[in-house]
Amino acid sequence: MPEIARGSSERGELVLRRRDDDGALELRVNGVFVMDDRETSSEELLASAALASVRRPDRVLVGGLGLGYTVRALLTDDRLGEVVVAEIEPDLVAWTRSGLVPSVLDDPRVSVVVGDVRAVVAASSDASFDGILLDVDNGPDFLVYNENSAIYASPFLTVCRSKLRTGGVLTVWSSSASDALETAVGAVFGACAVSPVPVTLQGRAETYYVYQGSLSTV
């Protein structure tokens, strides 16, 4: 399997490679499959679910750049004013800027902050986003980094809530159903909407999930 790029940080190793069987571009972190450019429906649904639920998407934050498909889907909405992307891995940002990963960063509506999404969200002003989208792992049960478990717990979700404007929506992606995440989002926002997403991943039928909490429901 041809390797396109390799990077490392204090969190471990990132590898960008091209699969032999279907030619897909694939991202792995510490040997764990994160995403590819062949099956992108879950990333696109994350964006469409957020856009469908947000009254006015003037300013949106995306946690996790990945291969850019969530941001790309958001940018198709002409109502969108600004997308702030929080990405912890500088190599991934560099690969996107250089074109190794098809770039979404040349759109003037997009800005990138290299850092942990928890820190980026915490440093933001209260009531400054219409939507916060979190796609930083394979979900709470399949973490890319163990430290990310805090992203799916009530304390951080409460911080996210404080950064949303009235009518704002938090949207979280997971590769598996998570009762704990549904409970945590519901506890913070008063309700949690769960949307299963059937996909085909490398010939296998899978179901991914999107969890949403709205400030307007409280």
TORPA-4810 file (N, C-alpha, C, O; in nm, 3 decimals):
<nodes>
NODE_1_0.085_-0.119_0.000_0.000_0.000_0.000_0.089_0.124_0.000_0.160_0.149_0.098_M
NODE_2_0.087_0.203_-0.107_0.178_0.318_-0.117_0.155_0.420_-0.007_0.041_0.460_0.020_P
NODE_3_0.262_0.461_0.056_0.253_0.564_0.161_0.278_0.699_0.098_0.377_0.719_0.027_E
NODE_4_0.188_0.793_0.124_0.199_0.927_0.067_0.272_1.021_0.161_0.354_1.102_0.117_I
NODE_5_0.243_1.011_0.289_0.307_1.099_0.388_0.302_1.033_0.524_0.213_0.954_0.554_A
NODE_6_0.400_1.068_0.606_0.407_1.018_0.743_0.449_1.134_0.834_0.539_1.210_0.801_R
NODE_7_0.382_1.146_0.946_0.415_1.250_1.041_0.408_1.195_1.183_0.356_1.086_1.206_G
NODE_8_0.459_1.273_1.276_0.454_1.230_1.416_0.444_1.352_1.507_0.485_1.462_1.472_S
NODE_9_0.389_1.327_1.623_0.378_1.430_1.726_0.389_1.360_1.860_0.414_1.240_1.866_S
NODE_10_0.370_1.434_1.968_0.375_1.372_2.100_0.262_1.272_2.120_0.265_1.192_2.213_E
NODE_11_0.162_1.276_2.033_0.050_1.181_2.042_0.074_1.053_1.963_0.000_0.956_1.978_R
NODE_12_0.177_1.052_1.879_0.207_0.931_1.803_0.227_0.960_1.656_0.277_1.065_1.618_G
NODE_13_0.187_0.864_1.572_0.220_0.866_1.430_0.095_0.879_1.343_-0.007_0.815_1.367_E
NODE_14_0.107_0.963_1.240_0.003_0.977_1.139_0.056_0.924_1.007_0.171_0.950_0.971_L
NODE_15_-0.028_0.850_0.936_0.012_0.799_0.805_-0.100_0.826_0.706_-0.217_0.796_0.732_V
NODE_16_-0.062_0.883_0.593_-0.153_0.904_0.481_-0.109_0.809_0.371_0.007_0.813_0.328_L
NODE_17_-0.199_0.723_0.324_-0.160_0.624_0.225_-0.271_0.600_0.124_-0.386_0.635_0.146_R
NODE_18_-0.232_0.538_0.011_-0.325_0.506_-0.095_-0.346_0.355_-0.098_-0.251_0.279_-0.114_R
NODE_19_-0.472_0.312_-0.082_-0.500_0.168_-0.080_-0.482_0.106_-0.218_-0.513_0.168_-0.320_R
NODE_20_-0.430_-0.015_-0.220_-0.408_-0.085_-0.347_-0.537_-0.131_-0.412_-0.551_-0.125_-0.534_D
NODE_21_-0.633_-0.178_-0.331_-0.750_-0.244_-0.388_-0.847_-0.149_-0.456_-0.901_-0.181_-0.562_D
NODE_22_-0.870_-0.031_-0.396_-0.967_0.061_-0.454_-0.913_0.200_-0.478_-0.985_0.288_-0.524_D
NODE_23_-0.785_0.221_-0.448_-0.723_0.351_-0.475_-0.763_0.461_-0.380_-0.734_0.578_-0.405_G
NODE_24_-0.830_0.426_-0.271_-0.878_0.527_-0.177_-0.763_0.589_-0.099_-0.665_0.521_-0.066_A
NODE_25_-0.775_0.716_-0.069_-0.684_0.785_0.021_-0.728_0.756_0.163_-0.845_0.774_0.196_L
NODE_26_-0.636_0.710_0.247_-0.671_0.663_0.381_-0.582_0.729_0.486_-0.462_0.745_0.466_E
NODE_27_-0.643_0.769_0.597_-0.571_0.827_0.708_-0.573_0.731_0.827_-0.679_0.683_0.867_L
NODE_28_-0.455_0.704_0.882_-0.444_0.622_1.002_-0.365_0.698_1.108_-0.271_0.771_1.077_R
NODE_29_-0.405_0.680_1.234_-0.336_0.741_1.347_-0.295_0.630_1.442_-0.380_0.557_1.493_V
NODE_30_-0.166_0.618_1.465_-0.113_0.511_1.550_-0.165_0.374_1.505_-0.197_0.287_1.586_N
NODE_31_-0.171_0.357_1.374_-0.213_0.230_1.316_-0.362_0.208_1.311_-0.408_0.108_1.257_G
NODE_32_-0.441_0.301_1.367_-0.586_0.288_1.371_-0.648_0.360_1.253_-0.619_0.478_1.230_V
NODE_33_-0.733_0.291_1.177_-0.805_0.355_1.068_-0.892_0.467_1.121_-0.969_0.447_1.215_F
NODE_34_-0.881_0.584_1.060_-0.963_0.699_1.100_-1.068_0.729_0.993_-1.186_0.744_1.024_V
NODE_35_-1.024_0.740_0.866_-1.118_0.771_0.759_-1.051_0.752_0.625_-0.929_0.738_0.615_M
NODE_36_-1.135_0.750_0.520_-1.082_0.749_0.384_-1.168_0.841_0.298_-1.265_0.899_0.346_D
NODE_37_-1.131_0.853_0.171_-1.208_0.940_0.081_-1.303_0.861_-0.007_-1.356_0.915_-0.104_D
NODE_38_-1.326_0.734_0.025_-1.419_0.652_-0.052_-1.559_0.652_0.009_-1.658_0.664_-0.062_R
NODE_39_-1.566_0.640_0.140_-1.694_0.642_0.210_-1.698_0.767_0.298_-1.643_0.769_0.408_E
NODE_40_-1.762_0.869_0.248_-1.763_0.999_0.316_-1.903_1.041_0.359_-1.923_1.155_0.403_T
NODE_41_-2.000_0.951_0.348_-2.138_0.990_0.375_-2.160_1.031_0.520_-2.242_1.118_0.547_S
NODE_42_-2.086_0.970_0.613_-2.107_1.006_0.754_-2.058_1.147_0.782_-2.121_1.222_0.856_S
NODE_43_-1.942_1.184_0.721_-1.892_1.320_0.738_-1.988_1.421_0.676_-2.014_1.527_0.733_E
NODE_44_-2.040_1.386_0.558_-2.133_1.476_0.490_-2.265_1.486_0.566_-2.325_1.594_0.572_E
NODE_45_-2.310_1.376_0.625_-2.433_1.381_0.702_-2.414_1.461_0.830_-2.506_1.530_0.875_L
NODE_46_-2.294_1.453_0.889_-2.265_1.536_1.006_-2.290_1.682_0.973_-2.351_1.755_1.050_L
NODE_47_-2.241_1.725_0.856_-2.259_1.863_0.814_-2.405_1.892_0.781_-2.458_1.995_0.824_A
NODE_48_-2.469_1.805_0.705_-2.608_1.831_0.665_-2.702_1.830_0.785_-2.797_1.908_0.790_S
NODE_49_-2.676_1.741_0.882_-2.759_1.738_1.002_-2.746_1.868_1.080_-2.844_1.921_1.130_A
NODE_50_-2.623_1.918_1.089_-2.603_2.045_1.160_-2.671_2.160_1.086_-2.738_2.242_1.148_A
NODE_51_-2.653_2.165_0.954_-2.710_2.275_0.877_-2.863_2.271_0.879_-2.928_2.376_0.879_L
NODE_52_-2.919_2.151_0.881_-3.064_2.139_0.882_-3.123_2.184_1.016_-3.240_2.223_1.024_A
NODE_53_-3.043_2.178_1.121_-3.092_2.207_1.255_-3.062_2.350_1.301_-3.127_2.401_1.392_S
NODE_54_-2.964_2.413_1.237_-2.923_2.548_1.278_-3.005_2.652_1.203_-3.016_2.647_1.080_V
NODE_55_-3.061_2.742_1.276_-3.148_2.844_1.216_-3.070_2.937_1.123_-3.117_2.971_1.014_R
NODE_56_-2.951_2.977_1.165_-2.872_3.074_1.089_-2.724_3.039_1.107_-2.665_3.078_1.208_R
NODE_57_-2.664_2.968_1.013_-2.525_2.923_1.033_-2.422_3.029_0.998_-2.342_3.012_0.906_P
NODE_58_-2.424_3.139_1.072_-2.328_3.246_1.045_-2.186_3.204_1.083_-2.091_3.237_1.012_D
NODE_59_-2.172_3.132_1.194_-2.038_3.096_1.242_-2.045_2.956_1.303_-2.123_2.930_1.395_R
NODE_60_-1.962_2.867_1.251_-1.965_2.727_1.290_-1.824_2.682_1.324_-1.727_2.723_1.259_V
NODE_61_-1.811_2.598_1.426_-1.682_2.539_1.461_-1.685_2.390_1.432_-1.781_2.321_1.466_L
NODE_62_-1.579_2.340_1.368_-1.565_2.198_1.340_-1.443_2.146_1.417_-1.332_2.195_1.399_V
NODE_63_-1.466_2.048_1.502_-1.356_1.984_1.572_-1.308_1.864_1.493_-1.377_1.762_1.485_G
NODE_64_-1.189_1.875_1.434_-1.131_1.769_1.353_-1.137_1.802_1.205_-1.246_1.808_1.147_G
NODE_65_-1.021_1.823_1.143_-1.016_1.851_0.999_-1.032_1.724_0.917_-1.103_1.722_0.817_L
NODE_66_-0.964_1.616_0.961_-0.968_1.491_0.886_-0.926_1.512_0.742_-0.828_1.582_0.716_G
NODE_67_-0.997_1.452_0.649_-0.971_1.470_0.507_-1.056_1.581_0.447_-1.058_1.599_0.325_L
NODE_68_-1.125_1.656_0.532_-1.192_1.777_0.488_-1.334_1.763_0.441_-1.393_1.862_0.395_G
NODE_69_-1.394_1.644_0.450_-1.525_1.625_0.391_-1.638_1.690_0.470_-1.737_1.732_0.410_Y
NODE_70_-1.625_1.700_0.601_-1.727_1.772_0.677_-1.726_1.920_0.641_-1.830_1.979_0.617_T
NODE_71_-1.607_1.978_0.637_-1.596_2.120_0.601_-1.643_2.142_0.458_-1.714_2.239_0.431_V
NODE_72_-1.605_2.054_0.367_-1.645_2.068_0.226_-1.797_2.068_0.214_-1.854_2.146_0.138_R
NODE_73_-1.863_1.979_0.289_-2.009_1.974_0.283_-2.072_2.100_0.342_-2.173_2.149_0.291_A
NODE_74_-2.014_2.153_0.449_-2.065_2.277_0.506_-2.057_2.392_0.406_-2.148_2.475_0.398_L
NODE_75_-1.948_2.397_0.329_-1.925_2.508_0.238_-2.022_2.511_0.121_-2.028_2.611_0.050_L
NODE_76_-2.097_2.403_0.098_-2.195_2.404_-0.010_-2.318_2.488_0.025_-2.399_2.519_-0.062_T
NODE_77_-2.332_2.524_0.152_-2.447_2.604_0.196_-2.411_2.752_0.184_-2.321_2.801_0.252_D
NODE_78_-2.482_2.823_0.099_-2.453_2.964_0.075_-2.481_3.052_0.197_-2.435_3.165_0.205_D
NODE_79_-2.559_2.999_0.293_-2.589_3.077_0.413_-2.469_3.085_0.507_-2.464_3.172_0.594_R
NODE_80_-2.375_2.995_0.489_-2.263_2.983_0.583_-2.175_3.107_0.578_-2.134_3.153_0.471_L
NODE_81_-2.146_3.161_0.698_-2.060_3.277_0.704_-1.914_3.243_0.727_-1.827_3.286_0.651_G
NODE_82_-1.886_3.165_0.833_-1.747_3.136_0.871_-1.739_2.996_0.932_-1.827_2.955_1.008_E
NODE_83_-1.633_2.924_0.898_-1.606_2.794_0.958_-1.470_2.802_1.027_-1.369_2.832_0.963_V
NODE_84_-1.468_2.776_1.156_-1.344_2.766_1.232_-1.316_2.617_1.253_-1.399_2.545_1.308_V
NODE_85_-1.198_2.572_1.209_-1.161_2.431_1.221_-1.054_2.418_1.329_-0.951_2.485_1.323_V
NODE_86_-1.079_2.332_1.426_-0.980_2.300_1.529_-0.919_2.164_1.495_-0.989_2.063_1.494_A
NODE_87_-0.789_2.162_1.467_-0.721_2.037_1.432_-0.593_2.027_1.515_-0.509_2.117_1.513_E
NODE_88_-0.580_1.917_1.588_-0.469_1.904_1.682_-0.338_1.867_1.614_-0.231_1.892_1.670_I
NODE_89_-0.345_1.806_1.494_-0.223_1.758_1.428_-0.175_1.857_1.322_-0.239_1.871_1.217_E
NODE_90_-0.064_1.926_1.347_-0.014_2.023_1.248_0.024_1.959_1.115_0.012_2.023_1.011_P
NODE_91_0.070_1.833_1.117_0.107_1.768_0.991_-0.014_1.754_0.900_-0.003_1.772_0.778_D
NODE_92_-0.129_1.721_0.957_-0.249_1.705_0.875_-0.289_1.837_0.811_-0.330_1.840_0.695_L
NODE_93_-0.276_1.946_0.885_-0.303_2.078_0.828_-0.205_2.109_0.716_-0.244_2.161_0.611_V
NODE_94_-0.077_2.076_0.737_0.025_2.101_0.636_0.001_2.019_0.509_0.018_2.069_0.398_A
NODE_95_-0.039_1.893_0.526_-0.068_1.808_0.409_-0.185_1.864_0.328_-0.185_1.859_0.205_W
NODE_96_-0.283_1.918_0.399_-0.398_1.976_0.330_-0.358_2.103_0.257_-0.398_2.125_0.142_T
NODE_97_-0.281_2.187_0.322_-0.238_2.312_0.258_-0.150_2.284_0.136_-0.153_2.360_0.039_R
NODE_98_-0.073_2.176_0.141_0.019_2.146_0.029_-0.050_2.074_-0.085_0.008_2.062_-0.194_S
NODE_99_-0.172_2.026_-0.064_-0.244_1.957_-0.170_-0.234_1.806_-0.165_-0.295_1.739_-0.248_G
NODE_100_-0.158_1.751_-0.070_-0.156_1.605_-0.057_-0.295_1.553_-0.024_-0.335_1.445_-0.070_L
NODE_101_-0.368_1.629_0.054_-0.511_1.606_0.078_-0.583_1.718_0.005_-0.549_1.834_0.024_V
NODE_102_-0.685_1.686_-0.078_-0.757_1.793_-0.148_-0.804_1.901_-0.051_-0.874_1.872_0.047_P
NODE_103_-0.764_2.024_-0.079_-0.778_2.128_0.022_-0.914_2.193_0.023_-0.975_2.219_-0.081_S
NODE_104_-0.962_2.220_0.145_-1.080_2.304_0.165_-1.039_2.434_0.234_-1.124_2.514_0.272_V
NODE_105_-0.909_2.452_0.251_-0.861_2.563_0.332_-0.838_2.691_0.253_-0.804_2.795_0.310_L
NODE_106_-0.856_2.684_0.120_-0.838_2.805_0.040_-0.967_2.885_0.028_-0.967_2.992_-0.033_D
NODE_107_-1.076_2.835_0.084_-1.201_2.910_0.086_-1.189_3.020_0.191_-1.152_2.991_0.305_D
NODE_108_-1.220_3.144_0.156_-1.203_3.254_0.252_-1.291_3.244_0.376_-1.268_3.314_0.474_P
NODE_109_-1.391_3.157_0.372_-1.477_3.140_0.489_-1.414_3.048_0.594_-1.467_3.037_0.705_R
NODE_110_-1.303_2.982_0.561_-1.243_2.882_0.649_-1.118_2.936_0.717_-1.031_2.994_0.652_V
NODE_111_-1.111_2.917_0.847_-0.987_2.943_0.922_-0.955_2.820_1.005_-1.045_2.746_1.045_S
NODE_112_-0.826_2.798_1.032_-0.782_2.679_1.105_-0.705_2.722_1.229_-0.618_2.809_1.224_V
NODE_113_-0.738_2.659_1.340_-0.661_2.675_1.463_-0.597_2.540_1.495_-0.669_2.441_1.513_V
NODE_114_-0.465_2.534_1.502_-0.396_2.410_1.535_-0.395_2.397_1.687_-0.326_2.472_1.756_V
NODE_115_-0.471_2.301_1.738_-0.479_2.283_1.882_-0.587_2.184_1.918_-0.669_2.145_1.834_G
NODE_116_-0.588_2.144_2.044_-0.690_2.054_2.097_-0.826_2.125_2.092_-0.837_2.240_2.135_D
NODE_117_-0.927_2.057_2.041_-1.058_2.120_2.028_-1.111_2.166_2.163_-1.185_2.264_2.170_V
NODE_118_-1.075_2.096_2.271_-1.123_2.139_2.403_-1.068_2.277_2.437_-1.140_2.361_2.491_R
NODE_119_-0.942_2.300_2.407_-0.881_2.429_2.435_-0.935_2.537_2.342_-0.957_2.650_2.384_A
NODE_120_-0.956_2.501_2.216_-1.008_2.599_2.119_-1.149_2.643_2.157_-1.181_2.761_2.154_V
NODE_121_-1.232_2.547_2.194_-1.369_2.580_2.236_-1.367_2.664_2.364_-1.437_2.764_2.374_V
NODE_122_-1.287_2.621_2.461_-1.283_2.692_2.589_-1.236_2.836_2.573_-1.281_2.924_2.646_A
NODE_123_-1.146_2.860_2.476_-1.092_2.995_2.455_-1.186_3.084_2.375_-1.163_3.205_2.366_A
NODE_124_-1.290_3.029_2.318_-1.385_3.106_2.238_-1.479_3.186_2.329_-1.502_3.150_2.444_S
NODE_125_-1.530_3.293_2.274_-1.625_3.375_2.351_-1.756_3.300_2.369_-1.795_3.219_2.285_S
NODE_126_-1.824_3.329_2.479_-1.956_3.271_2.500_-2.051_3.317_2.391_-2.040_3.429_2.340_D
NODE_127_-2.144_3.230_2.355_-2.247_3.260_2.255_-2.186_3.312_2.124_-2.233_3.411_2.068_A
NODE_128_-2.081_3.245_2.077_-2.011_3.292_1.957_-2.028_3.200_1.836_-1.980_3.233_1.727_S
NODE_129_-2.095_3.085_1.853_-2.114_2.991_1.742_-2.261_2.953_1.726_-2.336_2.944_1.824_F
NODE_130_-2.300_2.931_1.602_-2.433_2.879_1.573_-2.432_2.727_1.568_-2.537_2.663_1.582_D
NODE_131_-2.316_2.669_1.548_-2.304_2.524_1.547_-2.165_2.480_1.587_-2.067_2.545_1.552_G
NODE_132_-2.158_2.372_1.661_-2.030_2.307_1.694_-2.043_2.161_1.649_-2.134_2.090_1.693_I
NODE_133_-1.952_2.118_1.563_-1.952_1.982_1.509_-1.827_1.912_1.557_-1.716_1.963_1.538_L
NODE_134_-1.842_1.796_1.618_-1.728_1.722_1.673_-1.710_1.591_1.600_-1.798_1.504_1.603_L
NODE_135_-1.596_1.577_1.533_-1.561_1.455_1.459_-1.411_1.433_1.476_-1.334_1.445_1.381_D
NODE_136_-1.371_1.400_1.598_-1.228_1.393_1.629_-1.180_1.250_1.654_-1.059_1.228_1.668_V
NODE_137_-1.270_1.155_1.661_-1.237_1.015_1.689_-1.322_0.926_1.600_-1.388_0.972_1.507_D
NODE_138_-1.320_0.797_1.632_-1.421_0.706_1.579_-1.537_0.695_1.678_-1.612_0.598_1.676_N
NODE_139_-1.550_0.795_1.763_-1.656_0.797_1.862_-1.603_0.769_2.001_-1.486_0.737_2.016_G
NODE_140_-1.687_0.781_2.104_-1.641_0.766_2.241_-1.591_0.627_2.276_-1.516_0.611_2.372_P
NODE_141_-1.632_0.526_2.200_-1.589_0.389_2.231_-1.468_0.344_2.150_-1.415_0.236_2.173_D
NODE_142_-1.425_0.427_2.054_-1.310_0.393_1.970_-1.225_0.519_1.954_-1.224_0.582_1.848_F
NODE_143_-1.154_0.555_2.061_-1.081_0.681_2.066_-0.952_0.674_1.985_-0.882_0.573_1.986_L
NODE_144_-0.922_0.782_1.914_-0.792_0.796_1.849_-0.685_0.821_1.955_-0.576_0.764_1.950_V
NODE_145_-0.718_0.908_2.051_-0.630_0.935_2.165_-0.713_0.916_2.292_-0.828_0.961_2.299_Y
NODE_146_-0.657_0.849_2.392_-0.732_0.821_2.513_-0.781_0.948_2.582_-0.887_0.948_2.645_N
NODE_147_-0.703_1.056_2.570_-0.739_1.181_2.634_-0.871_1.238_2.579_-0.935_1.321_2.644_E
NODE_148_-0.909_1.193_2.460_-1.029_1.246_2.398_-1.158_1.199_2.466_-1.266_1.247_2.432_N
NODE_149_-1.147_1.108_2.560_-1.268_1.063_2.630_-1.341_1.180_2.694_-1.464_1.178_2.707_S
NODE_150_-1.266_1.283_2.734_-1.328_1.399_2.798_-1.418_1.478_2.703_-1.505_1.551_2.748_A
NODE_151_-1.397_1.462_2.573_-1.477_1.536_2.475_-1.624_1.493_2.482_-1.713_1.572_2.453_I
NODE_152_-1.647_1.369_2.521_-1.783_1.312_2.518_-1.851_1.315_2.654_-1.958_1.257_2.670_Y
NODE_153_-1.790_1.379_2.750_-1.844_1.384_2.885_-1.911_1.518_2.913_-1.886_1.617_2.844_A
NODE_154_-1.996_1.519_3.013_-2.079_1.636_3.043_-2.001_1.766_3.065_-2.046_1.871_3.017_S
NODE_155_-1.887_1.765_3.135_-1.819_1.894_3.157_-1.782_1.965_3.027_-1.806_2.086_3.015_P
NODE_156_-1.726_1.894_2.929_-1.691_1.961_2.803_-1.816_1.994_2.722_-1.823_2.100_2.660_F
NODE_157_-1.914_1.906_2.723_-2.038_1.934_2.651_-2.106_2.059_2.708_-2.171_2.134_2.634_L
NODE_158_-2.091_2.081_2.837_-2.146_2.201_2.900_-2.072_2.325_2.852_-2.133_2.430_2.829_T
NODE_159_-1.940_2.314_2.836_-1.862_2.425_2.779_-1.910_2.455_2.637_-1.927_2.571_2.601_V
NODE_160_-1.931_2.349_2.557_-1.982_2.368_2.421_-2.115_2.443_2.423_-2.137_2.534_2.343_C
NODE_161_-2.202_2.405_2.515_-2.333_2.470_2.524_-2.318_2.619_2.550_-2.392_2.700_2.494_R
NODE_162_-2.223_2.655_2.633_-2.204_2.797_2.667_-2.154_2.879_2.549_-2.168_3.001_2.548_S
NODE_163_-2.094_2.813_2.449_-2.040_2.883_2.333_-2.141_2.896_2.220_-2.114_2.963_2.120_K
NODE_164_-2.257_2.833_2.236_-2.360_2.840_2.133_-2.453_2.958_2.154_-2.485_2.995_2.267_L
NODE_165_-2.494_3.017_2.043_-2.597_3.120_2.047_-2.733_3.052_2.061_-2.746_2.931_2.039_R
NODE_166_-2.834_3.129_2.096_-2.969_3.075_2.101_-3.006_3.015_1.967_-2.990_3.078_1.863_T
NODE_167_-3.056_2.891_1.969_-3.086_2.820_1.846_-2.968_2.741_1.793_-2.981_2.669_1.693_G
NODE_168_-2.852_2.753_1.858_-2.734_2.680_1.814_-2.744_2.531_1.845_-2.820_2.489_1.932_G
NODE_169_-2.665_2.452_1.771_-2.673_2.307_1.781_-2.534_2.246_1.792_-2.441_2.283_1.720_V
NODE_170_-2.521_2.152_1.885_-2.402_2.068_1.894_-2.430_1.938_1.820_-2.533_1.875_1.842_L
NODE_171_-2.339_1.897_1.731_-2.355_1.775_1.652_-2.229_1.691_1.669_-2.119_1.738_1.644_T
NODE_172_-2.246_1.565_1.712_-2.133_1.477_1.744_-2.144_1.349_1.662_-2.250_1.287_1.657_V
NODE_173_-2.034_1.309_1.598_-2.029_1.187_1.518_-1.970_1.072_1.598_-1.879_1.092_1.678_W
NODE_174_-2.024_0.950_1.576_-1.971_0.831_1.642_-1.984_0.712_1.547_-2.083_0.699_1.475_S
NODE_175_-1.884_0.624_1.549_-1.889_0.504_1.464_-1.973_0.394_1.527_-1.995_0.290_1.464_S
NODE_176_-2.020_0.414_1.649_-2.103_0.313_1.715_-2.206_0.382_1.802_-2.190_0.498_1.840_S
NODE_177_-2.313_0.309_1.834_-2.413_0.364_1.924_-2.355_0.379_2.063_-2.282_0.292_2.110_A
NODE_178_-2.387_0.489_2.129_-2.333_0.515_2.262_-2.444_0.567_2.353_-2.484_0.683_2.343_S
NODE_179_-2.492_0.482_2.441_-2.592_0.525_2.538_-2.536_0.634_2.629_-2.608_0.726_2.668_D
NODE_180_-2.407_0.622_2.663_-2.345_0.720_2.752_-2.342_0.858_2.687_-2.369_0.958_2.753_A
NODE_181_-2.309_0.863_2.558_-2.306_0.991_2.489_-2.446_1.049_2.477_-2.465_1.168_2.499_L
NODE_182_-2.542_0.966_2.444_-2.680_1.013_2.434_-2.727_1.069_2.569_-2.793_1.173_2.574_E
NODE_183_-2.692_1.001_2.676_-2.731_1.047_2.809_-2.663_1.179_2.844_-2.727_1.269_2.898_T
NODE_184_-2.533_1.189_2.812_-2.458_1.311_2.845_-2.511_1.431_2.767_-2.530_1.538_2.824_A
NODE_185_-2.534_1.413_2.637_-2.588_1.523_2.556_-2.727_1.562_2.606_-2.758_1.681_2.617_V
NODE_186_-2.809_1.462_2.637_-2.943_1.490_2.687_-2.942_1.564_2.820_-3.024_1.652_2.844_G
NODE_187_-2.847_1.528_2.907_-2.839_1.592_3.037_-2.800_1.739_3.025_-2.850_1.823_3.100_A
NODE_188_-2.712_1.770_2.930_-2.663_1.906_2.914_-2.763_1.994_2.838_-2.781_2.110_2.871_V
NODE_189_-2.828_1.937_2.734_-2.914_2.016_2.647_-3.063_1.996_2.671_-3.146_2.068_2.615_F
NODE_190_-3.098_1.899_2.754_-3.238_1.874_2.780_-3.298_1.768_2.691_-3.403_1.712_2.723_G
NODE_191_-3.233_1.739_2.579_-3.277_1.635_2.487_-3.162_1.602_2.394_-3.072_1.685_2.374_A
NODE_192_-3.164_1.482_2.338_-3.061_1.441_2.242_-3.129_1.371_2.126_-3.200_1.272_2.145_C
NODE_193_-3.106_1.421_2.005_-3.157_1.356_1.884_-3.049_1.264_1.830_-2.933_1.304_1.818_A
NODE_194_-3.086_1.140_1.799_-2.991_1.040_1.749_-3.030_1.000_1.608_-3.145_0.962_1.583_V
NODE_195_-2.934_1.008_1.514_-2.960_0.970_1.375_-2.864_0.860_1.332_-2.744_0.886_1.320_S
NODE_196_-2.914_0.737_1.309_-2.828_0.633_1.255_-2.799_0.657_1.108_-2.884_0.705_1.033_P
NODE_197_-2.675_0.624_1.066_-2.632_0.646_0.928_-2.578_0.516_0.872_-2.467_0.477_0.906_V
NODE_198_-2.653_0.445_0.786_-2.601_0.322_0.726_-2.498_0.355_0.618_-2.522_0.441_0.533_P
NODE_199_-2.384_0.286_0.621_-2.279_0.307_0.522_-2.221_0.172_0.481_-2.242_0.071_0.548_V
NODE_200_-2.148_0.173_0.371_-2.071_0.057_0.329_-1.924_0.094_0.337_-1.879_0.185_0.267_T
NODE_201_-1.849_0.026_0.421_-1.709_0.058_0.445_-1.624_-0.060_0.400_-1.625_-0.166_0.463_L
NODE_202_-1.549_-0.040_0.289_-1.464_-0.145_0.235_-1.542_-0.276_0.218_-1.493_-0.383_0.254_Q
NODE_203_-1.663_-0.265_0.164_-1.744_-0.382_0.135_-1.827_-0.433_0.252_-1.901_-0.530_0.237_G
NODE_204_-1.816_-0.370_0.368_-1.889_-0.414_0.486_-2.001_-0.316_0.518_-1.982_-0.194_0.513_R
NODE_205_-2.116_-0.368_0.552_-2.227_-0.283_0.594_-2.204_-0.240_0.739_-2.182_-0.324_0.826_A
NODE_206_-2.207_-0.109_0.764_-2.187_-0.054_0.897_-2.297_0.049_0.925_-2.364_0.096_0.833_E
NODE_207_-2.313_0.081_1.050_-2.404_0.189_1.088_-2.329_0.286_1.179_-2.278_0.248_1.284_T
NODE_208_-2.324_0.411_1.137_-2.266_0.517_1.218_-2.379_0.598_1.280_-2.496_0.578_1.249_Y
NODE_209_-2.342_0.691_1.370_-2.445_0.764_1.445_-2.408_0.911_1.459_-2.291_0.947_1.473_Y
NODE_210_-2.510_0.996_1.455_-2.495_1.138_1.480_-2.584_1.176_1.599_-2.702_1.144_1.602_V
NODE_211_-2.524_1.244_1.697_-2.593_1.286_1.819_-2.601_1.439_1.820_-2.502_1.507_1.792_Y
NODE_212_-2.719_1.493_1.852_-2.737_1.638_1.849_-2.809_1.689_1.974_-2.904_1.629_2.024_Q
NODE_213_-2.759_1.801_2.022_-2.825_1.875_2.128_-2.843_2.018_2.085_-2.750_2.077_2.029_G
NODE_214_-2.959_2.075_2.110_-2.990_2.212_2.067_-3.011_2.302_2.187_-3.075_2.263_2.284_S
NODE_215_-2.956_2.421_2.179_-2.975_2.516_2.287_-3.121_2.560_2.296_-3.169_2.597_2.403_L
NODE_216_-3.190_2.554_2.184_-3.329_2.601_2.184_-3.422_2.503_2.253_-3.537_2.537_2.282_S
NODE_217_-3.375_2.379_2.282_-3.462_2.281_2.345_-3.465_2.296_2.497_-3.546_2.233_2.564_T
NODE_218_-3.376_2.380_2.551_-3.367_2.391_2.697_-3.464_2.496_2.748_-3.471_2.521_2.868_V
</nodes>
